[in-house]
Amino acid sequence: MPRFTQGCLLLLLLLVLNFSAMAQDLSTSSSPASDGGSAATAAPPPAPGSFDEVIDRVVERERMLLAQMRNLRPIVETYLQNLKPDIRGNPAPVNDQYFLGRLDMSDGEEDVSFVRESRRSRLSKMTGVYSLRFQPLGFAQMVFPDADFYKKNYHFNFVRREFLGEVRCFVIDVQPKSDAPAGKFQGRMWVEDQHYSIVRFNGTYSRAARNNFYLHFDSWRLNLKPGVWLPAYVYSEESDMETQSGRVHVKAQTRLWGYDLQALGKSRNDEFAQILVDSQAVKDQSVVAADPPPVIAERMWERQGEDNAIERLEKVGLLAPAGDVDKVLLTVVNNLILTNNLDLESEVHCRIMLTAPLESFTIGHTIVLSRGLLDVLPDESSLAMVLAHELSHIVLGHSFNDKLAFNDRMFFPDEQSFQRLDFKRKPGDEEAADEKALELLKNSPYKEKLASVGLFLRALQLRAADLPSLIRPHLGNSLAAGRSIRMSVLLTGAPQIDEHRIDQIAALPLGGRIKLDPWSDQVELAKAQPVTLALAREKMPFEITPFFPYLTRLPNESGDRVASGSSPSK
Ligand SMILES: [Zn+2]
């Protein structure tokens, strides 16, 4: 890997995977799964008789998964925070990095980045005293324990049986043999006991060279298709890595989603077939069967641009399909509309963008909030503040970039989405929307709780400088830029941040509220009960925490005889 040996870097985190080697291997391997996974859903062979046979199955399943992944192009997002001890010695983030791309293993290619940065700056070192380099693809590597998994390279030791969620697993410790090549997985893996798929593995890779390090990681897979477990979450952390320039502490969350994007296109084609059957459905929706007057035509034109942009964002995998969380947001929007007696010419919609950076924007009459923003907002009144700002753009009739109504403007490569779709507003419009939003909030049921909204903004202001990648929007306007902060007038009535007070929650950690289905991209509100904090340091505003998904099995759809408790008719 010659490109990593040059330069003046003090330390290099070697996270890169030789994907081309993997691709070569896959092309020669027998590929029972290359037909899209039907082999994986067939009834499994009889249960293995020995631990050695279990390992044979695990290796076989792992190679099958690698072959399946060649046909899938999930979105991979990594958000990383670099931490240093604060004045009380608790680790607090001091800077961050963000990667978003699509994992393409079809021909050994690297990932395709959505975030506009040159290759050089993507690899650029982190600011501060550390000279660290992270390879986005390195985080994608952590979705496999070994891209070239051979039994002969490892010692396997059975530990026990254990449940992860409702899934019974074999727990197995894995150590590379002394003569195995570098970069082999060492740690523990959990293997479900029906098809022998690895569902979780936790550890690191054996070190490749003196100045190269691998992060420790905890990698999770979810049962997204009957019999198929696909990578979904990776938590990585390195808490006390000694380097020449001091101790390094980093935490990162990697998420994968958008596995079923091709199917989205396919289902649209199915819709076409249905339209042919039911010809009523294609009739124009308008009540009056006549050409619209110019004003209506103008509105229809804007609506067309709005629909194009939303459809495109959904197809790329950046926007969740319409669903129940949208309705929760709409309830808050309707609270604002009703208490302010607003009379809007058309209905307001809400949608969820699937990415972590905190942002909100409006496309025509559709308000979009990011998953990360929904995660960190502490309460309904803070949510109302964000929605009130966006609703104000609609109420004030701020113009929408309706060049998007020309369909050819939607023809561009997915990875250019952030450049080609831009919903930023002018500073003047932002100020006007802030002013209007304050008026809307003061007439609403949220008027009593504006101090807690101010508290959230204060927390945001406090962390904004340290977390530029989390604060930087990709499609809309920033919530905080430098000293200026959205709805800053609310800061005046807000209490001071008291980090010792357990009951003062200004902002939540990332990942706590929104649950994303990596197959369908559908989102739902997490069902977890609110937790009483034991320590002030558990507040972790805007911070990264480990993943602990409750694993479940999909009901088997292929008459799988081994599955217990699943309906045979389904
Ligand atoms: Zn705005």
Boltz pocket constraint, residues with backbone or C-beta under 6 A from the ligand:
constraints:
  - pocket:
      binder: B
      contacts: [[A, 360], [A, 389], [A, 390], [A, 393], [A, 425], [A, 429], [A, 430], [A, 433], [A, 477]]
      max_distance: 6.0
